Amino acid sequence: MNSRACSGLFLLLAAAPASPASAQIPTKIYAQQLVDETVAKNPELLVIVIHVTPPKSAETVIVASNIGRIGKRSDADDLRVIQTNVPKRELAAGGTRFEVELVLSDTSGTSVGALDLVFPLAAGGDQAALQRKAESIRDGLSRRILNEANLMDPYPMDPLATTKTRAQKLVDQTMARHPEVLSLAMHVTLPNGNENVILGSSFGRIGKKADEDDMNVIASGKTISGVYAAGKRFGLELALRDVRGATIGSLNVAYPYKAARRRNNPRRTSRADLLGRAARRVGSLRSPRSLMEKTDGFLASLADCGQDNTSLSLVAFGEDNSSLALLERDTLS
């Protein structure tokens, strides 16, 4: 391995979350999980590479790919795509391969790096169609990334956590039905214990323990909200209940957010007032109250998915309709 590759790999490892010596070293990061899933869903894809500047690093490197080279520094073409937001299109291998490199953004639209994709190209093949395919793949990945640091998370967050639960299937199903939602996560209190963890989410972190805010929502049943991602995301956290009405965890959901312009006014405006006014600018969603009502609506609709113990619902996941059933491995096609 040459010195540049070695230094790039060192930067990547240095940016990984620190852990006690006795802890299990993560064998996969979330970015690599996204790559693996993308390859599985798009078998025609020849190459997929994610370029990111890891936290606490000044170098942009390959953090995930299906061709190895992890830690290799990004070249001038990669950096130009990131800096200019101008896609790179290139024919290779005598015109039999078509490469598209695009800026990769997070769920709020902030650039986190570049996505490089290579497709096979038949003689006379439709390059425009392949570019649209690349953009579709990129957009799907962006909806599952909170920020640059999220891509570097161990996957799963807890090495003993299962990632194939019905809770995860339910999150995926809900995200597909609600394109207006930026992110979704289910914190569930595990059966026969007091520990609460992320059991299903649109951004990884499976097995991550609930924080103080999560536990307060679960204990009080009160919804909390806030503006995140430099003012680009409006987030809500609600109590998650089973069919009996028992609280089994919490649901985090985020929507796009655009703050209203402040007028020249010498009086100081409270954050609460700004929040109320700004949320009226979120697409067709007009206020924090409407966001909460909309979230309550699709949360309630989860209970109407079926009663046959095979449907992806909160109702029929176990004999007691509790969080125990959310832990069942998803064996459905």
Contacts in CASP RR format, 6 or more apart in sequence:
PFRMAT RR
TARGET T0000
AUTHOR 0000-0000-0000
METHOD contacts of the structure
MODEL  1
MNSRACSGLFLLLAAAPASPASAQIPTKIYAQQLVDETVAKNPELLVIVI
HVTPPKSAETVIVASNIGRIGKRSDADDLRVIQTNVPKRELAAGGTRFEV
ELVLSDTSGTSVGALDLVFPLAAGGDQAALQRKAESIRDGLSRRILNEAN
LMDPYPMDPLATTKTRAQKLVDQTMARHPEVLSLAMHVTLPNGNENVILG
SSFGRIGKKADEDDMNVIASGKTISGVYAAGKRFGLELALRDVRGATIGS
LNVAYPYKAARRRNNPRRTSRADLLGRAARRVGSLRSPRSLMEKTDGFLA
SLADCGQDNTSLSLVAFGEDNSSLALLERDTLS
1 9 0 8 1.000
4 72 0 8 1.000
4 73 0 8 1.000
5 69 0 8 1.000
5 71 0 8 1.000
5 72 0 8 1.000
5 73 0 8 1.000
7 59 0 8 1.000
7 73 0 8 1.000
8 59 0 8 1.000
8 61 0 8 1.000
8 71 0 8 1.000
8 72 0 8 1.000
8 73 0 8 1.000
9 61 0 8 1.000
9 70 0 8 1.000
9 71 0 8 1.000
9 72 0 8 1.000
11 54 0 8 1.000
11 57 0 8 1.000
11 59 0 8 1.000
11 61 0 8 1.000
11 71 0 8 1.000
12 54 0 8 1.000
12 57 0 8 1.000
12 61 0 8 1.000
12 63 0 8 1.000
12 70 0 8 1.000
12 71 0 8 1.000
14 54 0 8 1.000
14 56 0 8 1.000
14 57 0 8 1.000
15 54 0 8 1.000
15 55 0 8 1.000
15 56 0 8 1.000
15 57 0 8 1.000
15 152 0 8 1.000
16 26 0 8 1.000
16 29 0 8 1.000
16 54 0 8 1.000
16 152 0 8 1.000
16 154 0 8 1.000
17 26 0 8 1.000
17 152 0 8 1.000
17 153 0 8 1.000
17 154 0 8 1.000
19 25 0 8 1.000
19 26 0 8 1.000
24 159 0 8 1.000
26 154 0 8 1.000
26 155 0 8 1.000
26 159 0 8 1.000
28 154 0 8 1.000
28 155 0 8 1.000
29 63 0 8 1.000
29 64 0 8 1.000
29 151 0 8 1.000
29 152 0 8 1.000
29 153 0 8 1.000
29 154 0 8 1.000
29 155 0 8 1.000
30 150 0 8 1.000
30 151 0 8 1.000
30 152 0 8 1.000
30 153 0 8 1.000
30 154 0 8 1.000
30 155 0 8 1.000
30 203 0 8 1.000
30 204 0 8 1.000
30 205 0 8 1.000
31 50 0 8 1.000
31 52 0 8 1.000
31 63 0 8 1.000
31 64 0 8 1.000
31 151 0 8 1.000
31 152 0 8 1.000
32 63 0 8 1.000
32 64 0 8 1.000
32 155 0 8 1.000
33 155 0 8 1.000
33 204 0 8 1.000
34 50 0 8 1.000
34 64 0 8 1.000
34 141 0 8 1.000
34 144 0 8 1.000
34 145 0 8 1.000
34 151 0 8 1.000
35 48 0 8 1.000
35 50 0 8 1.000
35 64 0 8 1.000
35 65 0 8 1.000
35 66 0 8 1.000
36 66 0 8 1.000
38 45 0 8 1.000
38 48 0 8 1.000
38 137 0 8 1.000
38 141 0 8 1.000
39 45 0 8 1.000
39 48 0 8 1.000
39 66 0 8 1.000
42 133 0 8 1.000
42 137 0 8 1.000
44 119 0 8 1.000
44 120 0 8 1.000
45 66 0 8 1.000
45 117 0 8 1.000
45 118 0 8 1.000
45 119 0 8 1.000
45 137 0 8 1.000
46 97 0 8 1.000
46 118 0 8 1.000
46 119 0 8 1.000
46 120 0 8 1.000
47 65 0 8 1.000
47 66 0 8 1.000
47 67 0 8 1.000
47 99 0 8 1.000
47 116 0 8 1.000
47 117 0 8 1.000
47 118 0 8 1.000
48 65 0 8 1.000
48 66 0 8 1.000
48 115 0 8 1.000
48 116 0 8 1.000
48 117 0 8 1.000
48 118 0 8 1.000
49 62 0 8 1.000
49 64 0 8 1.000
49 65 0 8 1.000
49 66 0 8 1.000
49 67 0 8 1.000
49 69 0 8 1.000
49 115 0 8 1.000
49 116 0 8 1.000
50 62 0 8 1.000
50 63 0 8 1.000
50 64 0 8 1.000
50 65 0 8 1.000
50 104 0 8 1.000
50 113 0 8 1.000
50 114 0 8 1.000
50 115 0 8 1.000
50 116 0 8 1.000
50 151 0 8 1.000
51 60 0 8 1.000
51 61 0 8 1.000
51 62 0 8 1.000
51 63 0 8 1.000
51 74 0 8 1.000
51 78 0 8 1.000
51 82 0 8 1.000
51 104 0 8 1.000
51 113 0 8 1.000
51 114 0 8 1.000
51 115 0 8 1.000
51 116 0 8 1.000
52 60 0 8 1.000
52 61 0 8 1.000
52 63 0 8 1.000
52 104 0 8 1.000
52 112 0 8 1.000
52 113 0 8 1.000
52 148 0 8 1.000
52 151 0 8 1.000
52 152 0 8 1.000
53 59 0 8 1.000
53 60 0 8 1.000
53 61 0 8 1.000
53 113 0 8 1.000
53 148 0 8 1.000
54 61 0 8 1.000
54 63 0 8 1.000
54 148 0 8 1.000
54 152 0 8 1.000
55 148 0 8 1.000
55 149 0 8 1.000
55 152 0 8 1.000
59 73 0 8 1.000
60 73 0 8 1.000
60 74 0 8 1.000
60 78 0 8 1.000
60 79 0 8 1.000
60 82 0 8 1.000
60 113 0 8 1.000
60 114 0 8 1.000
61 70 0 8 1.000
61 71 0 8 1.000
61 72 0 8 1.000
61 73 0 8 1.000
61 74 0 8 1.000
62 68 0 8 1.000
62 69 0 8 1.000
62 70 0 8 1.000
62 71 0 8 1.000
62 72 0 8 1.000
62 74 0 8 1.000
63 70 0 8 1.000
63 71 0 8 1.000
63 151 0 8 1.000
63 152 0 8 1.000
64 70 0 8 1.000
64 151 0 8 1.000
74 82 0 8 1.000
74 114 0 8 1.000
77 88 0 8 1.000
77 101 0 8 1.000
78 101 0 8 1.000
78 114 0 8 1.000
78 116 0 8 1.000
80 86 0 8 1.000
80 88 0 8 1.000
81 87 0 8 1.000
81 88 0 8 1.000
81 101 0 8 1.000
81 102 0 8 1.000
81 103 0 8 1.000
81 114 0 8 1.000
82 103 0 8 1.000
82 111 0 8 1.000
82 113 0 8 1.000
82 114 0 8 1.000
85 103 0 8 1.000
85 111 0 8 1.000
87 100 0 8 1.000
87 101 0 8 1.000
87 102 0 8 1.000
87 103 0 8 1.000
87 131 0 8 1.000
88 99 0 8 1.000
88 100 0 8 1.000
88 101 0 8 1.000
89 98 0 8 1.000
89 99 0 8 1.000
89 100 0 8 1.000
89 127 0 8 1.000
89 131 0 8 1.000
90 98 0 8 1.000
90 99 0 8 1.000
91 97 0 8 1.000
91 98 0 8 1.000
91 99 0 8 1.000
91 121 0 8 1.000
92 98 0 8 1.000
92 99 0 8 1.000
92 118 0 8 1.000
95 121 0 8 1.000
96 120 0 8 1.000
96 121 0 8 1.000
96 122 0 8 1.000
97 118 0 8 1.000
97 119 0 8 1.000
97 120 0 8 1.000
97 121 0 8 1.000
98 118 0 8 1.000
98 119 0 8 1.000
98 120 0 8 1.000
98 121 0 8 1.000
98 127 0 8 1.000
98 130 0 8 1.000
99 116 0 8 1.000
99 117 0 8 1.000
99 118 0 8 1.000
99 119 0 8 1.000
100 116 0 8 1.000
100 117 0 8 1.000
100 118 0 8 1.000
100 119 0 8 1.000
100 130 0 8 1.000
100 131 0 8 1.000
100 134 0 8 1.000
101 114 0 8 1.000
101 115 0 8 1.000
101 116 0 8 1.000
101 117 0 8 1.000
102 114 0 8 1.000
102 115 0 8 1.000
102 117 0 8 1.000
102 134 0 8 1.000
102 135 0 8 1.000
102 138 0 8 1.000
103 111 0 8 1.000
103 113 0 8 1.000
103 114 0 8 1.000
103 115 0 8 1.000
104 111 0 8 1.000
104 112 0 8 1.000
104 113 0 8 1.000
104 114 0 8 1.000
104 115 0 8 1.000
104 138 0 8 1.000
104 141 0 8 1.000
104 142 0 8 1.000
104 145 0 8 1.000
105 111 0 8 1.000
105 112 0 8 1.000
105 142 0 8 1.000
105 145 0 8 1.000
106 112 0 8 1.000
106 142 0 8 1.000
106 145 0 8 1.000
106 146 0 8 1.000
106 147 0 8 1.000
106 148 0 8 1.000
106 150 0 8 1.000
106 229 0 8 1.000
107 142 0 8 1.000
107 143 0 8 1.000
107 144 0 8 1.000
107 145 0 8 1.000
107 146 0 8 1.000
107 182 0 8 1.000
107 183 0 8 1.000
107 203 0 8 1.000
107 229 0 8 1.000
107 233 0 8 1.000
107 254 0 8 1.000
108 182 0 8 1.000
108 229 0 8 1.000
108 230 0 8 1.000
108 232 0 8 1.000
108 233 0 8 1.000
108 256 0 8 1.000
109 142 0 8 1.000
109 232 0 8 1.000
110 147 0 8 1.000
110 229 0 8 1.000
110 230 0 8 1.000
110 232 0 8 1.000
112 145 0 8 1.000
112 147 0 8 1.000
112 148 0 8 1.000
112 151 0 8 1.000
113 148 0 8 1.000
115 134 0 8 1.000
115 137 0 8 1.000
115 138 0 8 1.000
115 141 0 8 1.000
117 134 0 8 1.000
117 137 0 8 1.000
117 138 0 8 1.000
119 130 0 8 1.000
119 133 0 8 1.000
119 134 0 8 1.000
121 127 0 8 1.000
121 130 0 8 1.000
143 175 0 8 1.000
143 182 0 8 1.000
143 202 0 8 1.000
144 202 0 8 1.000
144 203 0 8 1.000
144 204 0 8 1.000
145 151 0 8 1.000
145 203 0 8 1.000
146 183 0 8 1.000
146 203 0 8 1.000
146 229 0 8 1.000
147 229 0 8 1.000
150 203 0 8 1.000
150 204 0 8 1.000
150 205 0 8 1.000
153 204 0 8 1.000
153 205 0 8 1.000
155 163 0 8 1.000
155 204 0 8 1.000
155 206 0 8 1.000
156 162 0 8 1.000
156 163 0 8 1.000
156 204 0 8 1.000
156 205 0 8 1.000
156 206 0 8 1.000
156 207 0 8 1.000
157 198 0 8 1.000
157 204 0 8 1.000
157 205 0 8 1.000
157 206 0 8 1.000
157 207 0 8 1.000
157 208 0 8 1.000
158 197 0 8 1.000
158 206 0 8 1.000
158 207 0 8 1.000
158 208 0 8 1.000
161 197 0 8 1.000
161 206 0 8 1.000
161 207 0 8 1.000
162 206 0 8 1.000
162 327 0 8 1.000
162 329 0 8 1.000
163 206 0 8 1.000
164 329 0 8 1.000
164 330 0 8 1.000
165 199 0 8 1.000
165 200 0 8 1.000
165 326 0 8 1.000
165 327 0 8 1.000
165 328 0 8 1.000
165 329 0 8 1.000
165 330 0 8 1.000
166 312 0 8 1.000
166 317 0 8 1.000
166 325 0 8 1.000
166 326 0 8 1.000
166 328 0 8 1.000
166 329 0 8 1.000
166 330 0 8 1.000
167 186 0 8 1.000
167 188 0 8 1.000
167 199 0 8 1.000
167 200 0 8 1.000
167 326 0 8 1.000
167 327 0 8 1.000
168 199 0 8 1.000
168 200 0 8 1.000
168 201 0 8 1.000
168 206 0 8 1.000
168 330 0 8 1.000
169 312 0 8 1.000
169 330 0 8 1.000
169 332 0 8 1.000
170 186 0 8 1.000
170 200 0 8 1.000
170 302 0 8 1.000
170 312 0 8 1.000
170 313 0 8 1.000
170 314 0 8 1.000
170 326 0 8 1.000
171 184 0 8 1.000
171 185 0 8 1.000
171 186 0 8 1.000
171 200 0 8 1.000
171 201 0 8 1.000
171 202 0 8 1.000
172 202 0 8 1.000
173 312 0 8 1.000
174 181 0 8 1.000
174 184 0 8 1.000
174 298 0 8 1.000
174 302 0 8 1.000
175 181 0 8 1.000
175 184 0 8 1.000
175 202 0 8 1.000
177 298 0 8 1.000
178 298 0 8 1.000
180 255 0 8 1.000
180 256 0 8 1.000
180 285 0 8 1.000
181 253 0 8 1.000
181 254 0 8 1.000
181 255 0 8 1.000
182 233 0 8 1.000
182 254 0 8 1.000
182 255 0 8 1.000
182 256 0 8 1.000
183 201 0 8 1.000
183 202 0 8 1.000
183 203 0 8 1.000
183 233 0 8 1.000
183 252 0 8 1.000
183 253 0 8 1.000
183 254 0 8 1.000
184 201 0 8 1.000
184 202 0 8 1.000
184 251 0 8 1.000
184 252 0 8 1.000
184 253 0 8 1.000
184 254 0 8 1.000
185 198 0 8 1.000
185 200 0 8 1.000
185 201 0 8 1.000
185 202 0 8 1.000
185 203 0 8 1.000
185 205 0 8 1.000
185 251 0 8 1.000
185 252 0 8 1.000
186 198 0 8 1.000
186 199 0 8 1.000
186 200 0 8 1.000
186 201 0 8 1.000
186 240 0 8 1.000
186 249 0 8 1.000
186 250 0 8 1.000
186 251 0 8 1.000
186 252 0 8 1.000
186 326 0 8 1.000
187 196 0 8 1.000
187 197 0 8 1.000
187 198 0 8 1.000
187 199 0 8 1.000
187 210 0 8 1.000
187 214 0 8 1.000
187 218 0 8 1.000
187 240 0 8 1.000
187 249 0 8 1.000
187 250 0 8 1.000
187 251 0 8 1.000
187 252 0 8 1.000
188 196 0 8 1.000
188 197 0 8 1.000
188 199 0 8 1.000
188 240 0 8 1.000
188 248 0 8 1.000
188 249 0 8 1.000
188 323 0 8 1.000
188 326 0 8 1.000
188 327 0 8 1.000
189 195 0 8 1.000
189 196 0 8 1.000
189 218 0 8 1.000
189 248 0 8 1.000
189 249 0 8 1.000
189 323 0 8 1.000
190 196 0 8 1.000
190 197 0 8 1.000
190 323 0 8 1.000
190 327 0 8 1.000
191 322 0 8 1.000
191 323 0 8 1.000
191 324 0 8 1.000
191 327 0 8 1.000
195 209 0 8 1.000
196 209 0 8 1.000
196 210 0 8 1.000
196 214 0 8 1.000
196 215 0 8 1.000
196 218 0 8 1.000
196 249 0 8 1.000
196 250 0 8 1.000
197 206 0 8 1.000
197 207 0 8 1.000
197 208 0 8 1.000
197 209 0 8 1.000
197 210 0 8 1.000
198 204 0 8 1.000
198 205 0 8 1.000
198 206 0 8 1.000
198 207 0 8 1.000
198 208 0 8 1.000
198 210 0 8 1.000
199 206 0 8 1.000
199 207 0 8 1.000
199 326 0 8 1.000
199 327 0 8 1.000
200 206 0 8 1.000
201 252 0 8 1.000
210 218 0 8 1.000
210 250 0 8 1.000
213 224 0 8 1.000
213 237 0 8 1.000
214 237 0 8 1.000
214 250 0 8 1.000
214 252 0 8 1.000
216 222 0 8 1.000
216 224 0 8 1.000
217 223 0 8 1.000
217 224 0 8 1.000
217 237 0 8 1.000
217 238 0 8 1.000
217 239 0 8 1.000
217 250 0 8 1.000
218 239 0 8 1.000
218 247 0 8 1.000
218 249 0 8 1.000
218 250 0 8 1.000
221 238 0 8 1.000
221 239 0 8 1.000
221 247 0 8 1.000
222 239 0 8 1.000
223 236 0 8 1.000
223 237 0 8 1.000
223 238 0 8 1.000
223 239 0 8 1.000
223 292 0 8 1.000
224 236 0 8 1.000
224 237 0 8 1.000
225 234 0 8 1.000
225 235 0 8 1.000
225 236 0 8 1.000
225 237 0 8 1.000
225 275 0 8 1.000
225 288 0 8 1.000
225 291 0 8 1.000
225 292 0 8 1.000
226 234 0 8 1.000
226 235 0 8 1.000
226 236 0 8 1.000
226 275 0 8 1.000
227 233 0 8 1.000
227 234 0 8 1.000
227 235 0 8 1.000
227 257 0 8 1.000
227 259 0 8 1.000
227 275 0 8 1.000
227 278 0 8 1.000
228 234 0 8 1.000
228 235 0 8 1.000
228 254 0 8 1.000
231 257 0 8 1.000
231 259 0 8 1.000
232 256 0 8 1.000
232 257 0 8 1.000
232 258 0 8 1.000
233 254 0 8 1.000
233 255 0 8 1.000
233 256 0 8 1.000
233 257 0 8 1.000
234 254 0 8 1.000
234 255 0 8 1.000
234 256 0 8 1.000
234 257 0 8 1.000
234 279 0 8 1.000
234 282 0 8 1.000
234 288 0 8 1.000
234 291 0 8 1.000
235 252 0 8 1.000
235 253 0 8 1.000
235 254 0 8 1.000
235 255 0 8 1.000
236 252 0 8 1.000
236 253 0 8 1.000
236 254 0 8 1.000
236 255 0 8 1.000
236 291 0 8 1.000
236 292 0 8 1.000
236 295 0 8 1.000
237 250 0 8 1.000
237 251 0 8 1.000
237 252 0 8 1.000
237 253 0 8 1.000
238 250 0 8 1.000
238 251 0 8 1.000
238 253 0 8 1.000
238 292 0 8 1.000
238 295 0 8 1.000
238 296 0 8 1.000
238 299 0 8 1.000
239 247 0 8 1.000
239 249 0 8 1.000
239 250 0 8 1.000
239 251 0 8 1.000
240 247 0 8 1.000
240 248 0 8 1.000
240 249 0 8 1.000
240 250 0 8 1.000
240 251 0 8 1.000
240 299 0 8 1.000
240 314 0 8 1.000
241 247 0 8 1.000
241 248 0 8 1.000
242 248 0 8 1.000
242 314 0 8 1.000
242 315 0 8 1.000
242 321 0 8 1.000
242 322 0 8 1.000
242 323 0 8 1.000
243 303 0 8 1.000
243 314 0 8 1.000
243 315 0 8 1.000
243 321 0 8 1.000
244 321 0 8 1.000
246 322 0 8 1.000
248 322 0 8 1.000
248 323 0 8 1.000
248 326 0 8 1.000
249 323 0 8 1.000
251 295 0 8 1.000
251 299 0 8 1.000
253 295 0 8 1.000
255 282 0 8 1.000
255 285 0 8 1.000
255 291 0 8 1.000
256 282 0 8 1.000
256 283 0 8 1.000
257 278 0 8 1.000
257 279 0 8 1.000
257 282 0 8 1.000
258 278 0 8 1.000
258 281 0 8 1.000
258 282 0 8 1.000
258 283 0 8 1.000
259 274 0 8 1.000
259 278 0 8 1.000
259 281 0 8 1.000
260 274 0 8 1.000
260 277 0 8 1.000
260 278 0 8 1.000
260 280 0 8 1.000
260 281 0 8 1.000
262 269 0 8 1.000
262 274 0 8 1.000
275 288 0 8 1.000
276 287 0 8 1.000
276 288 0 8 1.000
279 285 0 8 1.000
279 286 0 8 1.000
279 287 0 8 1.000
279 288 0 8 1.000
279 291 0 8 1.000
280 286 0 8 1.000
280 287 0 8 1.000
282 291 0 8 1.000
285 291 0 8 1.000
285 294 0 8 1.000
302 313 0 8 1.000
302 314 0 8 1.000
303 313 0 8 1.000
303 314 0 8 1.000
303 315 0 8 1.000
304 313 0 8 1.000
305 311 0 8 1.000
305 312 0 8 1.000
305 313 0 8 1.000
305 315 0 8 1.000
306 313 0 8 1.000
306 315 0 8 1.000
306 316 0 8 1.000
307 313 0 8 1.000
307 315 0 8 1.000
307 316 0 8 1.000
308 316 0 8 1.000
309 316 0 8 1.000
309 317 0 8 1.000
309 318 0 8 1.000
310 316 0 8 1.000
310 332 0 8 1.000
312 332 0 8 1.000
314 321 0 8 1.000
314 326 0 8 1.000
315 321 0 8 1.000
316 325 0 8 1.000
317 324 0 8 1.000
317 325 0 8 1.000
317 326 0 8 1.000
317 328 0 8 1.000
318 324 0 8 1.000
318 325 0 8 1.000
318 328 0 8 1.000
END
